[in-house]
Amino acid sequence: MNIPILRLGHEYTSYDLVELDLGGGETLTTHTANPGLIRRDLLQITKAKAALDAIPADTLATYCEQAAELFLHADLPCGDAVHSPQQYVEALSALTRLPHTLVRMNMGKIHAAMSQVRTVIDGLTRNMPLEIFDKGLTRLDGLTINYFPTTSSLGVSLPSNAPAVNSLWIPAPVMKIPVLLKPGREDPFTPLRIVQAMIQAGFPKEAFGYYPTTHEGGDTLLTTCGRGISFGSDATVKKYSAFPSIQVHGTGRSKILIGEDMVDRWPEFLDVMVQSISANGGRSCINTSAILVPRLRDEIANALAAELAKIEPHARDHPDALLCGFANPAMADGIDALITAHLKDSGAEDITAKHRIGPRKVEAFEQTYLCPTLVACTDKDHPLANTEFMFPYASIVEIPQAEMLANIGQTLVVSAFTEDPRFIEQLLLSPDIERLNLGTFPTNRVQWEQPHEGNLFEFLYHRRAIQGNVAVAV
């Protein structure tokens, strides 16, 4: 299989190639875009913007809804091949080591984001009509409201660990902003399949760029586009912190906080905690990586570890597969060694080790797995107490409810299991929580009418004060 660059809708082959093994004797070749090529293409971005501007936003939303069905069900171009949905599942699983069950789950999430794009945009704009993207104007509460685009391009540097993160850029073309995508090395398939579905549904092909590239090329894409989104580690967050035009989705360090009023009821939501830690193979930023309880730590930890230990490796095509292998076994080796080293410090214990048979790191089905791990920490400052790994991992710490919010740090998602009005008020006012679930909801729960992280509309559009005696048709 051979996947060329997509230069604002036009295929382009490069002499700089990357070959990846798909297994079974199949090889994938991707063409690498150099930074200069990306810069040259951005000189033509006004044509891409004009192609989107020529189509009403309501029509673009309809195209996106139609593209959702194509993405999920149709045979779509994939470079010089055509991928059926099953071929997409198998190819993506071969590169990322995601089991087929999780690839299909991620497909479902992307389909939902595309098919419900009107609901998503309503949530982002707080129910402004789609005409805001056509005219820049609408009327709310008797006032004329003006929004204008802050950019003519959105560059997105994507990861390989969770295909559904592509959902975050999907509203941009409906908002009439062209997108330039750098796919993750192990997932060249998902963004390309979305793009091909959108083009077949009616979007102008000029609105999409697809650039497999180097780290330097990724930097160029993000810093040269008017707005950029990157996914990555804390190092990535730090790297782009000086660029206000770049929004970084880093480690989530998502948490469950159990209030004093509900901690005695913990058996009722044991399954919710298991799901929060293990869903999507534990690879998402919205997976729980820490649980804070005011008391009963040992009792909760033992029961939770026993459930997590039941999740065992299976072959990627097994219908019950929930764990992901590591595409790079050295990463699994490093994570396992790091956890083991920190467990030698006082104040931390791997509770799952008591319940599983065998070690944390397992070689099985020609892959390397890390089995689910729950570490009980006596100290909130222990190195294993507030960290995140790319497999089902969480810590559990006992801390008084009154001290929880002062010690959670920046957290993408908090699920607060409490009905205490005072605690809920403190949670609502906390500056450290990006997304808040009040009640016994898993941290990986997504509602499309609520922004996942940040607000894409406010990132791409800016409100302008407008006044005067000139009548404006809205």
Summary of the structure (lengths in Angstrom):
residues: 474
radius of gyration: 23.1
end to end distance: 49.8
largest distance: 76.6
contacts: 1619
relative contact order: 0.13
helix: 39%
strand: 24%
